[in-house]
């Protein structure tokens, strides 16, 4: 089998893949570590082998695959210029008692975002306002429950909010909004008052590839690309296309580990503060006929998961690194060594 030789000396999940980049074929090594999110330790412990998260080859959706509401984003790409901070989380009312409205908060280093959670509510006549929310105990924080949407009633003139095509509030005919479910998630600084307002879609999760701003970075797939470039991506593809975090939760320059983090009302048992592990990953590429290349990749994904917790699914933090070199003609000509080192706080 034409596959590179892998010597994984780390305790992490490692996957070599040959992927297409605008610069050509790349031999990419993806490294993922899973840490338990616990109150009992000042330093997050590495998850045992049975709880280690695999490297995801594709996006995993909340519900129907044809509706691009992403729960867990794919880990597969050549390069991310910054660090994605992604929350796959459930919001919980403070004190464990249902309330009409409460705020949640996520912070990782200098990045922070707040999302207000409302109980069930509907649009008033023609989307002119929203009803009072009913009490709510918990809600998954996903973009389906935020402002946005897409109206396909006339496929020749699609109406959408490109920032969040899966949300609630977009309609060609405002009459169709009357008494229809309204957004339950909103930015506290820009609360939803009416459908014509076009407020900021609120959330912590990954955005789909067809959402803005991601789809603005895809590059030009035209006749010239088809005739002269395919299957390589177009030369004007921007690596930011692969950043899946919501705007405002992408760290540039990338995170380095050791950043202070905080969650408010995103755990069923109260607020939580923790520090990201400080880990150095090194990848050695030894390709026949070339000089050895040592790459120390930056941390490019931090995924905090407090969704659907149970005995078999504790809260975790996933950290992902990736390194790449020009792909050899034959994969078996490459030997890859992966090492990791925990740095002092």
C-alpha positions, 0 to 999 in steps of 0.5 A: 500500500502506498502510504507513508511510514508513521512513527507516532511518539506522542499520546495524540491521534495522528492522521497523514493525508495527501490533500490538494492545496492551491500550491499543489499536492501536500502531505499533511499531518493532522494531530489531535489531543483530547483533554477532559474538562474537569473542576478537580484539576488545575491542569486539564488531564489528557483523556484516556484512550477510550475517550480520545476523539478521532480526527473527523474526516467530514463535517458532522451536521446537527440534523439533515446533511443537506441542511448545512447546520454544522455540529462538529466541523471536519478536521481535514484541511491543509492549513489554517492561518489562525486558531479557530475557537469553537463551542459545541455547547448547551446553555443552562439556566442559572440555578437549575430553574427555568427562566424566560431569558439568561446570558451565556459567555465564552472566553478563550484568551483575548477572544470572548463572546456572549449569547443571550438565550430566550425561551420559546417565542414567536414573531408578532404580525409580519415580524414587527416584533417578538412575543415574550419568551416562555421559561426555559431550562436549557437549549443547544447553542446552534445557528438554527435558533439564531437570526437568519434563514433562507426563503426558497419559495421562488428559486429564481430569486432566493432570499437569504441571510448569507451570514446564517442561512439556517436561522429564523427570520428571513422571508420574502413575504413578511406575512408568512412570519406571523406567529412563526418561531422567532430566534431564541439566541441573540447578541446581548448588544444587539437584541432581536426586536424585528425581522427587518432589523437584520441583527447579528446571528449569535452563537459559538459554533462552527459556521458552514462553508456556504456562510459568510464570511467563509464563502467569500474566501473560496476563490474563482471556480470559472471556466479557466479554473475548470480547463487549466487548474482542476482538481486543484483549488483556484489560485485566489483561494484564501486559506481563511476559507478553512477557518470554521469558527464564527467571526470574532472567535478566530485568534490571529496571531494563533493561540499558543496554549496557556490562555485563560478560559471561562464558561458561564451558563454553558455547564449544567453545574455552574461557571467554569474557569480553566487554562488551555494546555501548553503543548509543543507538537513537532513533526519530522518529515523524512522524504527520500531524496530530500533534506529532513524537514522539522515543522512545529505547527501552531495550534489551529483549533480549540473545540470546547464540547459541553453538549449532550453530556453523560457517563460516556461523554464527559465535557472535553477540549479538543486541540488540533495542530497540522503540518505539511510539506510538498507531497512526494510522488510515492507516499511510501517514500515518506517517513513521519515522526510525531512528538509532543512536549508539555511545556511549563505553565 
